[in-house]
């Protein structure tokens, strides 16, 4: 019986015309033997096409048989020393286990369990070792280095290996998850906490796969634009099968195939278990993922069975073994490795008498030894080699492993294995014996780390392999070697000057002018990466289509319908603009790749991502936090910002809280400027800090789509703009009741109008302050407050900037913004003593209407600013309370109107 005939039987088909079938199969085998699989594939596709065009219904299936993609006869020889690699791998396993178990020996009085994970690395160790020994290049003058996104929960294994390499000390391992004193190691990959070690944060789960796809794409982008030679570099991504349920994990795989990212390799660790139980107890996650990736255009390599299965599969003449492999579900496969060889014999091979006969001469130990592909170094090398050599497509390796491999009776393939962090001495002894670690019984209780002598064969081999690949990994570059200079503020003169009489522009238009000025800077222009999520026309940026082109790896294969227009849609192989479609998460991932290019590529890039502010931090907040962890540098522009400026769009589009969210990220510097000159000062300062000084901060700036005259920069206001506030308009020294009015963004104009009403209608003087950043004012106040707390005997106590600015002013303080009240309320603790603060804000759901109606609805317009000022003055006895009631009547305010917070 031929292999193809056996395959037919495996599928469970019945055949009444066996002779005809045999003739077809033999003809196909002849083609395979003489002309190769490409010709066979061509003929099969032609036959299927003919059948479908003739009306036959042929169901589509993206799945192949539940066996390895690479047959034994096509496996390349393994080039390494298998014995030494296994010993090194065992030592790393032991050190990783010892580190986690030691960390969790603390008593509750010491703070309780620190947590940690042993099982994930236990299932990955063979694959990590293969990559370290044979595939992953470090950065050298001749090679930019491969980028590896390590599975987050496998970090103990990376530490265990780095200890062998001499890159981490025993003290650091002893302080796993004990970081406060500066001696410890973080739980997961965190560049912020180990800036010379981890490159990428891969926890929260799902972010690693998404960010890696856009990282691989960004390498192609750099190469296409001639900024760096990235042709040899690969991006490797290790993720768990359970992790693939995160929408982000699979959300961009079609882009990877569409753009032919053959520099991208996913390795999905299919250990069949997530935190609580099986990933697909009633199904087969490998087959499911094969369908997802193959259907999206990826090259799929299935690595299911280890070499001990090869003789059995070769003897499977009738296809019974393959059929049982197909029919068994993952819940069963998990159970097979949670028990013993006797259990496997009875419950797997016992499904068919001929299978029992097949293993009748094998002992239970032999049956138990039947291994899975992800733990077979020969099979792993073959899969990695095939993935590395493949061209034209991204590759995914679906590797079947065992969760908690080698953890014995307490941990291997058990449901609670993911959380396993404590082992009793019997389990430790079993682990030691299983991996042949030379630790004697009398020292076992102390769980000593094991490191062979430097002249041992294992250590020589370990260092030689990494030397051959350029150095050790993971390793992170903290600063780029190159130096770039920010343009002087005068370069943005067009935005710094007042608009001509009768002219009005929005801060979004001002941003476009600033961006165009940076694009004219000969040194910085090539480094600018404009990123848009299908909103170029919304923000008036369609001129960039023609000016710098849209990046498209295959160019433009069509004539755009607007070719006759000046600003037609132009795609090009070396385009500069990244047009990401309706995809904020993908666009932000591109921004992260560019914003960390100083580290990953030794090239400083300047990404500007402009988007609907409502669909920024609210939608991709976890990625924004990861950007902070990665020490990203770049600009995020929240367009059409504020609850009332995007007047026609309604509830889901109107942002009144993004500044609260951005303020939670420690290294995100946030601004809400009202005018173009403020925006220019802020962006120039950002370029100075991030590009010229290489500071690890990134900027979030909100810009609006409302047009109004621009007053221009007054010399001397620059410092206040950057630090967070400056006096925009003074009432002079009039002897009248007085208030201090504060505003930001477009609502500052309502505050300015309120100043006029207070004077003309009520005889109240007021100073107007433009607050460019309540967030930065709060941070400055917190810094001063902490310094004073810890330095009580210092002669000179620190004074917050907002206190300094307001200390010589009079009257209550009124704040109005287009954001929730907690935004403006951030400065309350830092006001001069005895000063009252009233904050107006846009708490509540947005809705559609004219801007003036929305501002009335949310009670942030000029009339409510006046009302708030009068009430605050009345509370201080400066005006009669009757004036407040008079104002309510004068401005037609309905005192019974619904509270906008609940409306």
Secondary structure, 3 states (H helix, E strand, C coil): CCHHHHHHHHCCCCCCCHHHHHHHHHHHHHHHHHHCHHHHHHHHHHHHHHHHHCCCCCCCCCCCCCCCCCCHHHCCCCCCCHHHHHHHHHHHHHHHHHHHHHHCCCCHHHCCCCCCCCHHHHHHHHHHHHHHHHCCCCCECCECCCEEECCHHHHHHHHHHHHHCCCCCHHHHHCECCCCCCCCECCCCCCCCCCCCCCCCCCCCCHHHHHHHHHHHHHHHHHHCCCCCCCCCCEEEEEECHHHHCHHHHCCHHHHHHCCCCCEEEEEEECCECCCCECCCCCCHHHHHHHHHHHCCCEEEEECECHHHHHHHHCCCCCHHHHHHHHCCHHHHHHHCCCCHHHHHHHCHHHCHHHHHHCCCCCHHHHHHCCEHHHCHHHHHHHHHHHHHCCCCCEEEEEECCCCCCCHHHCCCCHHHHHCCCCCHHHHHHHHHHHCCCCCHHHHHHCCCCCCCCCCHHHHHHHHHHHHCCCCCCCCCCCCCCCCCCCCHHHHHHHHCCCCCCCCECHHHHHHHHHHHHHCCCCCHHHEEEEECCCCCCCCCCHHHHHHCEECCCCCCCCCCCCCCCCCCCEECCCCEEECCCCHHHHHHHHHHHHCHHHHCCCCCEEEEEEEHHHCHHHHHHHHHHHHHCCCCCEEEEECCCCCCCCCCCHHHCCCCHHHHHCCCCCEEEECCCCHHHHHHHHHHHHHHHHHCCCCCEEEEECCCCCECCCCCCCCCHHHHHHCEEEEECCCCCCCCEEEEEECHHHHHHHHHHHHHHHHHHCCEEEEEEECCHHHHHHHHHHHHHHHHHCCCCCCCCCCHHHHHHCCCCCCEEEECCCCHHHHHHHHHHCCCCCCEEEECCCCCCCCCCHHHHHHHCCCCHHHHHHHHHHHHHHCCCCCCHHHHHHHHHCCCCCCCCCCCCC
